[in-house]
Amino acid sequence: MTRSVAIVQSCYIPWKGYFDLIASVDEFILYDDRQFTRRDWRNRNRIKTPQGTRWLTIPVETKGRYHQRIDETLIEDPGWSDQHRKTLTHNYAAAPHFADYRVLLESLYGAATSEPRLSSINRQFIEAIAGVLGITTTLSWSTDYEVDGAKTARLVALCRAANATHYLSGPRARSYLDEGAFADAGIRLTYFDYSGYPEYEQLYPPFEHAVTILDLLFHTGPEAPRYLKSSARLLAAQGA
């Protein structure tokens, strides 16, 4: 029996490739006991606007050079939530399916107002959007498992703890993973391919892939899973 796992840090309203990776495995482990990195995807993502792409950034407290974990990172200004909701509404209200997700959007941003931790906010959005896409993959924290080691050794240990036979990694990890460590543990290692996604009609051309998954949902609605590489798996699960 095969069991696939991916291990990635949480991101704020991630792009479609992130959800594609989630949908392609049996368990997706949020690796948030790692170093928080500034100017990264942990607390920000991009949207389309008439003036081009724009960053939506959650303001967080940082501690200079101190080793600050992602799951220790706190929100600096709770007012960010209402601002992001209004910005999304302003730029996507004319999208064909924005109204279909307006209640969900207001619920998520309303709940985020009282959440002090970045990791928890990210997970709430990820779980809700995964549900909309029909993704049933198990989500867990890396801290749910008591494992030791660093770098590749810890990834292998997490895979073992999750009973994984297959580790699906993002393509950038190819440059630093010790592939032999996975082979020695009897775990098959493969890399996800983020190329070749089909385009769809966006409000503000030219087309841009590297934006939040919300862009895909607002423009394509229930057809969104068909724009993912895991579409066959998702549609089969939905009986479509």
Backbone torsions as a table, in degrees:
resi	resn	phi	psi	omega
1	MET	NA	130.2	-180.0
2	THR	-96.5	148.0	177.1
3	ARG	-142.4	121.3	-174.9
4	SER	-103.6	144.8	-178.2
5	VAL	-138.1	144.1	168.7
6	ALA	-124.9	147.7	-176.9
7	ILE	-132.0	111.8	-174.3
8	VAL	-145.4	148.0	174.5
9	GLN	-65.0	150.3	177.2
10	SER	-70.0	151.9	177.8
11	CYS	-132.1	159.0	178.2
12	TYR	-85.5	126.5	-175.9
13	ILE	29.1	67.5	-171.1
14	PRO	-62.1	169.6	178.0
15	TRP	-77.5	174.3	-174.4
16	LYS	-63.1	-32.6	-179.9
17	GLY	-61.7	-35.4	178.6
18	TYR	-62.0	-45.1	179.5
19	PHE	-72.1	-29.8	175.4
20	ASP	-62.8	-41.9	177.4
21	LEU	-64.0	-43.7	177.9
22	ILE	-57.6	-46.6	-175.8
23	ALA	-67.9	-16.8	-175.0
24	SER	-91.2	-1.6	-177.8
25	VAL	-128.1	168.1	178.1
26	ASP	-83.2	-32.8	178.0
27	GLU	-139.8	134.7	179.3
28	PHE	-116.2	115.5	-175.7
29	ILE	-99.5	120.9	177.8
30	LEU	-79.7	115.3	-169.6
31	TYR	-93.3	61.3	-169.5
32	ASP	-96.3	8.3	170.7
33	ASP	-94.0	28.7	177.1
34	ARG	-104.9	171.2	-179.2
35	GLN	-61.3	130.3	171.6
36	PHE	-73.7	131.4	-179.7
37	THR	-114.7	131.1	-179.9
38	ARG	-73.2	158.2	177.2
39	ARG	52.2	45.2	-177.7
40	ASP	-130.1	-171.9	-175.9
41	TRP	-84.1	-6.1	-177.2
42	ARG	-58.1	-43.3	-174.5
43	ASN	-124.5	20.6	178.6
44	ARG	-156.1	159.2	172.5
45	ASN	-157.4	174.7	-172.7
46	ARG	-110.9	148.6	174.1
47	ILE	-126.0	166.6	174.2
48	LYS	-94.0	140.4	175.9
49	THR	-137.5	168.2	177.1
50	PRO	-60.5	-22.4	179.9
51	GLN	-94.5	4.7	-177.4
52	GLY	115.4	-165.3	179.9
53	THR	-75.6	151.0	-179.3
54	ARG	-140.0	141.7	177.2
55	TRP	-81.9	136.9	164.7
56	LEU	-108.4	117.9	-173.5
57	THR	-122.1	128.0	173.7
58	ILE	-81.1	122.0	178.9
59	PRO	-72.1	126.2	-177.8
60	VAL	-127.3	157.5	175.7
61	GLU	-80.3	133.2	175.7
62	THR	-124.3	157.3	-172.5
63	LYS	-120.2	41.4	177.3
64	GLY	62.2	-128.1	-177.5
65	ARG	-86.7	-2.6	179.7
66	TYR	-62.9	140.6	179.3
67	HIS	-69.2	104.6	-177.0
68	GLN	-111.9	117.9	179.5
69	ARG	-74.7	155.9	177.4
70	ILE	-60.5	-44.0	-176.9
71	ASP	-76.9	-0.6	172.9
72	GLU	-102.3	-6.1	-173.9
73	THR	-77.1	126.9	-175.7
74	LEU	-105.5	153.7	178.2
75	ILE	-75.7	135.9	-177.2
76	GLU	-87.4	-38.3	-176.0
77	ASP	-136.7	109.6	-178.3
78	PRO	-65.0	-12.3	178.7
79	GLY	-70.5	-9.5	-178.3
80	TRP	-59.1	-35.6	-172.1
81	SER	-61.8	-49.6	-179.4
82	ASP	-66.6	-35.9	178.5
83	GLN	-63.6	-44.7	179.9
84	HIS	-65.1	-41.6	179.2
85	ARG	-60.2	-44.4	-179.7
86	LYS	-66.1	-38.9	179.6
87	THR	-65.0	-42.8	177.6
88	LEU	-63.8	-42.5	179.3
89	THR	-62.5	-44.2	-178.4
90	HIS	-61.2	-40.3	-174.0
91	ASN	-91.0	-17.3	-176.3
92	TYR	-122.3	2.9	-177.7
93	ALA	-57.2	-30.1	-179.0
94	ALA	-85.9	-4.3	179.0
95	ALA	-67.5	146.5	-172.7
96	PRO	-54.7	-33.0	-173.9
97	HIS	-119.7	15.4	179.5
98	PHE	-58.0	-43.1	-177.7
99	ALA	-61.1	-28.8	-179.5
100	ASP	-64.9	-25.9	-174.6
101	TYR	-115.9	8.1	-175.7
102	ARG	-63.3	-43.0	-179.8
103	VAL	-63.8	-43.1	177.9
104	LEU	-61.3	-43.3	-179.2
105	LEU	-61.0	-46.7	-179.4
106	GLU	-64.9	-36.9	178.6
107	SER	-65.5	-45.1	-178.9
108	LEU	-65.1	-46.2	-178.7
109	TYR	-72.4	-29.6	175.1
110	GLY	-65.3	-44.1	179.2
111	ALA	-67.5	-33.6	-177.8
112	ALA	-66.1	-23.5	-178.1
113	THR	-58.8	-34.9	-176.8
114	SER	-100.5	7.4	-179.5
115	GLU	-96.7	119.6	-175.5
116	PRO	-83.8	-16.2	-172.6
117	ARG	-108.6	133.5	179.9
118	LEU	-58.7	-45.6	-177.6
119	SER	-57.1	-43.6	-178.2
120	SER	-66.1	-40.0	176.8
121	ILE	-61.9	-48.3	179.8
122	ASN	-57.0	-45.2	-177.5
123	ARG	-65.9	-39.8	179.3
124	GLN	-58.9	-44.6	179.3
125	PHE	-67.9	-43.7	-178.6
126	ILE	-61.5	-46.3	-179.1
127	GLU	-64.1	-42.3	-178.8
128	ALA	-65.3	-44.8	-179.0
129	ILE	-69.0	-38.4	176.1
130	ALA	-58.9	-40.4	178.3
131	GLY	-62.3	-41.6	178.2
132	VAL	-61.4	-38.3	-178.8
133	LEU	-79.1	-6.8	-178.9
134	GLY	81.8	19.4	179.6
135	ILE	-82.5	125.8	-177.5
136	THR	-110.3	9.1	179.4
137	THR	-55.8	140.1	175.5
138	THR	-71.8	129.2	174.5
139	LEU	-104.6	137.0	178.5
140	SER	-144.5	166.8	173.6
141	TRP	-94.6	150.5	173.2
142	SER	-62.6	-29.9	179.9
143	THR	-74.4	-5.3	173.2
144	ASP	-69.9	-17.3	-177.4
145	TYR	-114.4	137.1	177.0
146	GLU	-93.4	96.2	-178.1
147	VAL	-133.5	157.7	178.6
148	ASP	-114.9	177.9	176.0
149	GLY	106.3	170.4	179.7
150	ALA	-132.8	156.5	176.5
151	LYS	52.1	-129.8	-176.0
152	THR	-60.9	-36.2	-178.1
153	ALA	-59.7	-36.3	-179.7
154	ARG	-74.7	-36.2	176.2
155	LEU	-62.4	-42.8	177.3
156	VAL	-62.8	-42.1	179.2
157	ALA	-63.1	-40.4	177.1
158	LEU	-64.7	-41.0	177.4
159	CYS	-60.9	-44.6	178.2
160	ARG	-61.8	-44.1	-179.1
161	ALA	-63.3	-31.6	179.2
162	ALA	-89.9	6.8	179.0
163	ASN	61.1	36.3	-178.5
164	ALA	-80.2	141.2	170.4
165	THR	-107.0	-11.5	-176.2
166	HIS	-142.3	128.5	175.7
167	TYR	-110.5	120.7	178.5
168	LEU	-103.7	116.8	-173.8
169	SER	-110.3	156.3	169.5
170	GLY	-67.6	153.1	-173.9
171	PRO	-65.8	-27.9	-178.2
172	ARG	-66.6	-23.6	-178.4
173	ALA	-70.6	-12.0	-179.5
174	ARG	-57.2	-29.1	-175.5
175	SER	-77.6	-16.8	-176.5
176	TYR	-130.2	-10.3	179.3
177	LEU	-72.8	142.4	172.2
178	ASP	-87.6	94.2	-174.5
179	GLU	-63.2	-30.5	180.0
180	GLY	-64.3	-30.3	-179.9
181	ALA	-64.9	-36.8	176.7
182	PHE	-69.5	-41.7	178.9
183	ALA	-61.8	-42.4	179.7
184	ASP	-63.5	-29.2	-179.4
185	ALA	-87.9	-1.2	-179.6
186	GLY	74.5	26.4	-178.9
187	ILE	-111.9	123.7	179.0
188	ARG	-73.1	133.3	-179.8
189	LEU	-114.3	125.6	173.1
190	THR	-134.4	164.3	-177.3
191	TYR	-117.5	134.7	180.0
192	PHE	-74.1	144.5	-179.3
193	ASP	-107.0	115.6	-178.3
194	TYR	-93.4	7.7	-178.0
195	SER	-88.0	161.8	170.7
196	GLY	80.2	18.2	177.5
197	TYR	-68.8	138.9	177.2
198	PRO	-72.0	149.6	176.2
199	GLU	-85.3	163.0	174.0
200	TYR	-138.9	169.6	-176.3
201	GLU	-78.0	114.6	176.8
202	GLN	-98.7	153.9	-179.6
203	LEU	-60.9	-37.8	-170.4
204	TYR	-123.1	87.3	178.2
205	PRO	-63.9	162.0	3.5
206	PRO	-76.2	164.7	-175.4
207	PHE	-66.8	142.8	178.7
208	GLU	-135.1	122.6	177.9
209	HIS	-78.3	-37.6	-168.6
210	ALA	-84.3	64.0	175.7
211	VAL	-134.4	169.0	-178.9
212	THR	-56.7	150.5	176.1
213	ILE	-57.1	-24.4	179.6
214	LEU	-59.2	-32.1	178.1
215	ASP	-60.3	-44.6	178.8
216	LEU	-64.7	-44.5	-179.9
217	LEU	-63.2	-45.7	-177.0
218	PHE	-65.1	-29.1	-177.8
219	HIS	-92.2	-31.5	-173.5
220	THR	-116.4	-12.7	176.2
221	GLY	57.8	-131.2	-177.3
222	PRO	-65.5	-11.6	177.2
223	GLU	-83.7	-4.1	-175.8
224	ALA	-52.1	-43.7	-179.4
225	PRO	-58.1	-26.0	-179.1
226	ARG	-70.3	-12.5	178.9
227	TYR	-96.4	8.1	177.6
228	LEU	-107.7	152.4	178.0
229	LYS	-65.8	-26.3	179.6
230	SER	-86.6	15.5	-173.8
231	SER	-58.1	-40.7	-179.1
232	ALA	-60.8	-42.4	179.2
233	ARG	-65.9	-42.6	-178.4
234	LEU	-67.7	-45.5	-178.0
235	LEU	-67.2	-34.3	177.0
236	ALA	-65.4	-40.0	179.2
237	ALA	-66.2	-29.8	-179.9
238	GLN	-88.5	-4.0	-178.7
239	GLY	73.5	20.6	-177.9
240	ALA	-91.5	NA	NA
